[in-house]
Amino acid sequence: MSLVAQATGESRLAPEGEEATLRALLTRLLEVNRLAAQSLVAARIGLPSGEPMPGVLRAMGIRRIPIFWERRENPRVEIHVRLRRRRRLRSLAMEDA
């Protein structure tokens, strides 16, 4: 039996831009929860521009999952992950990111 769990991370926009912010936020969220990018089953990504950036996700090994893009003032990533056993995923507050 597999379970689906959710975690979120929010951050301020880095001076390097949205791509760098998205990559750093998603990497940190996966590292904190000791997850591989391939374990994602869906994601909701909010960026100030609201523009999709699938190249960043492909470079991280995230493919063939539903990604919902939205416009948000502060960058935010919500991931949904398939787990083999019940465990609580850790979300990142803006101060942690």
N, C-alpha and C positions, 0 to 999 in steps of 0.2 A: 504494500500500500504506500502510495506517495502522497505527500501533503504539499500544499502551496502556502507559502508565507510571504509577507510583504515587509519592506523596509523603505524608508524615505531619507533623503538627504537634501539639505538646503544650504546655499552658500551665497556669498557676495560675488559679484562679477569681477573676475581677475583682470588686471590691466592688460594681460596678453590677449584677451578677447573671449568670446563665447565658446569657441572650440576647446581652448585650453581649460576653461572652467568646467565644461562638460566632462572632458577626459579626466581631470583631477577629481571631480566630485564622484563620478562613477567608479573610478579606481579605488578611492578611499572607502566608499560604501562596500565594495566587494571585499577589500582587504580586512576591514573591521569585522565582517561577518564570515571571513574565511571561505569565500565562495569563488567558484570559477565562473567566468563570463558565460560559459556554455550552459550553466544551470538556470539561466534566466528563461522564463516562459512568456513574459510580457513586461512592458515598461511604459511609463508616462513621463515625458520630459518637458519641462517648462523653461523657456529661455526668454529674455527680454524681446528679442526680435520675433520669436515664434517660428523662425525658419527651421525646417528639418535639416539635420546634419548626419545623414546615414553613413558618410565616409568615416566619421569618428567611431561609430559603433562597429562597422566592418573591420576597422583596424584593430579593435580590441577583441575581435573574435565573436561578436554578437551578430548572429544572422538568423533569418527565417523565423522571427517572432513578431507579434504585433507591437508596434511602437506608436504611441499616441503623443503627438506634438502639440504644445499649447504655448500661448504667450503669457509670461509671468514677469512681474517686476524683478524678483530675485530668482536666479537659477535654482531649479528644484528637480530632483530625480526620484521617482517612485519605481521600485523594482518588485516584481513578483517572481518567486523562485520555487522550483520544485525540490522538496526535501524528502529524504528517505525516512527520517524519524522526526518526531515532534520536537521543535526547538524554537526559541524566540529569537528573531533577528533584531539586531541593534540598529536603530535609526540614528542619523546624525543631525543634531541641532545646528543652527547657523554658527554658533560659537565653536563647535567641534570641528567644523569643516575647514 
